[in-house]
Amino acid sequence: MSYTRKIVVTCAPLISSILAQEVEALGMPVKSINRLDVETEGTLLDAMKLNLQLRTAHRVLYQLQTFSVNQPDELYQTIYDYPWENQIPLDGYFSVQSYVNHPSITDNRFANLKVKDAIADRFMKQFGRRPDSGPKSEQAVLFLYWTEQEAAIYLDTSGESLSKRGYREVTVAAPMQESLAAALLLSTNWHPSQPLVNPMCGSGTIAIEAALMQQRTPPGLLRGNYSFMHLKSYQSGIWRRLRQDLKLDQQSRRDAQRNIVATDNNPDAIDAAKKNARAAGVSHLIQFQLSDFSETPIPDTTNSSAGKPAIVINPPYGARLGEERKLELLYARIGDFFKQQGAGYYGYVFTANKALAKKIALKTSKKQEFVNGKLPSQLLEYELYTGSK
Ligand SMILES: C[S@@+](CC[C@H](N)C(=O)[O-])C[C@H]1O[C@@H](n2cnc3c(N)ncnc32)[C@H](O)[C@@H]1O
């Protein structure tokens, strides 16, 4: 628990700078910002805190060892020599995952198998039996990073991606990852004390993530299982105390106003969004409405120096042939809606379709690149004044 080691926090492409700000805000040093991760350092306890509090991360990897390796047998031997009996319970379960870039490995599964065999053989030699192993990432997970002659082995303390908060019970078409919704909100000018309007809310991800921020609920509070819980060093009392401290902080924000609005014209979407908000414990903060997006009620803006209110829309983007023509009109109507109803707000549109985005026909004040699933996407910002611009 108490060794300070390198911690690598992974994330989706193009959001590592937002993740780095989150890491820093938690008082942890940022050692480097890379395409798909942020490096920091800390103890296993720090890794638990990161799992609990980060909104834009996918996994928290705690480094155990670095070593030079030229071929699979050397990998086996180095892993065999490590005292795994101090990490994995004898009657536990573990899985091995990896990123490998070495000429001797054409299939990562071969490297994973070498690591698994080395650990299993070490346990067999010492105890005559061994922990179970397989592909499931619900218990102890080890991560091998091997490029050229350098390798490192990590405890993946998260297991399942942290994006899976546990509140999304129902989804409708094209739901976005929870961590991406959080990253979008964190890159807007919106401040959690201000209204947040989310027309075309689908299964409610953006509105729910906003409400969690408003209530200062750490997203990890909603989740029951992490890989670190299946390590030998895990102490449930410490985890309970960590959660308890954050819950108390959250309670002091229970007075949050009900100024998040989420609407959609699909009744299944509104049902799903309501169920998900209930599961996330934030349904009291969101006003849902079944309607065309243009009928979305816009709360009065409050005078505050802290940030701005925002309208965030993730419209359909016409992945299927023939849909695009119909959507041109929809995007043009978004421009009209912003002009007619959004004065005093920042408007944001998140879409994978640049041609459709042009139909909004308003001047953007900022464009930010993201990746949604595998699709390059943009978050377009519009500063909305009274009258047209
Ligand atoms: C890409 S999905 C939004 C997904 C959402 N971000 C999520 O995480 O679940 C687009 C949503 O826009 C809704 N929609 C499309 N046209 C609409 C309209 N004219 N008025 C209101 N909602 C509309 C669809 O029902 C769909 O739920």
The ligand as an SDF file (V2000), in Angstrom:
LIG
                    3D

 27 29  0  0  0  0  0  0  0  0999 V2000
  -26.8120   10.6750  -30.6940 C   0  0  0  0  0  0  0  0  0  0  0  0
  -28.2470   10.4740  -29.7340 S   0  0  0  0  0  0  0  0  0  0  0  0
  -27.7810   11.1910  -28.1850 C   0  0  0  0  0  0  0  0  0  0  0  0
  -27.0280   10.2100  -27.3130 C   0  0  0  0  0  0  0  0  0  0  0  0
  -26.7390   10.7280  -25.9500 C   0  0  0  0  0  0  0  0  0  0  0  0
  -25.6450   11.6620  -25.9340 N   0  0  0  0  0  0  0  0  0  0  0  0
  -26.4480    9.5510  -25.0220 C   0  0  0  0  0  0  0  0  0  0  0  0
  -25.3270    9.4880  -24.4430 O   0  0  0  0  0  0  0  0  0  0  0  0
  -27.2850    8.6680  -24.8840 O   0  0  0  0  0  0  0  0  0  0  0  0
  -29.3280   11.6590  -30.4390 C   0  0  0  0  0  0  0  0  0  0  0  0
  -30.6970   11.7790  -29.7730 C   0  0  0  0  0  0  0  0  0  0  0  0
  -31.3960   12.8390  -30.4190 O   0  0  0  0  0  0  0  0  0  0  0  0
  -32.7870   12.5490  -30.3620 C   0  0  0  0  0  0  0  0  0  0  0  0
  -33.4770   13.3990  -31.3750 N   0  0  0  0  0  0  0  0  0  0  0  0
  -33.3440   13.3640  -32.7180 C   0  0  0  0  0  0  0  0  0  0  0  0
  -34.1130   14.3230  -33.2940 N   0  0  0  0  0  0  0  0  0  0  0  0
  -34.7120   14.9990  -32.2850 C   0  0  0  0  0  0  0  0  0  0  0  0
  -35.6060   16.1240  -32.2230 C   0  0  0  0  0  0  0  0  0  0  0  0
  -36.0440   16.7260  -33.3310 N   0  0  0  0  0  0  0  0  0  0  0  0
  -36.0060   16.5670  -31.0190 N   0  0  0  0  0  0  0  0  0  0  0  0
  -35.5890   15.9540  -29.8790 C   0  0  0  0  0  0  0  0  0  0  0  0
  -34.7410   14.8750  -29.8790 N   0  0  0  0  0  0  0  0  0  0  0  0
  -34.3200   14.4180  -31.0670 C   0  0  0  0  0  0  0  0  0  0  0  0
  -32.8490   11.0630  -30.6410 C   0  0  0  0  0  0  0  0  0  0  0  0
  -34.0660   10.5220  -30.1300 O   0  0  0  0  0  0  0  0  0  0  0  0
  -31.5920   10.5630  -29.8920 C   0  0  0  0  0  0  0  0  0  0  0  0
  -31.9290   10.1240  -28.5870 O   0  0  0  0  0  0  0  0  0  0  0  0
  1  2  1  0
  2  3  1  0
  2 10  1  0
  3  4  1  0
  4  5  1  0
  5  6  1  0
  5  7  1  0
  7  8  2  0
  7  9  1  0
 10 11  1  0
 11 12  1  0
 11 26  1  0
 12 13  1  0
 13 14  1  0
 13 24  1  0
 14 15  1  0
 14 23  1  0
 15 16  2  0
 16 17  1  0
 17 18  1  0
 17 23  2  0
 18 19  1  0
 18 20  2  0
 20 21  1  0
 21 22  2  0
 22 23  1  0
 24 25  1  0
 24 26  1  0
 26 27  1  0
M  CHG  2   2   1   9  -1
M  END
$$$$
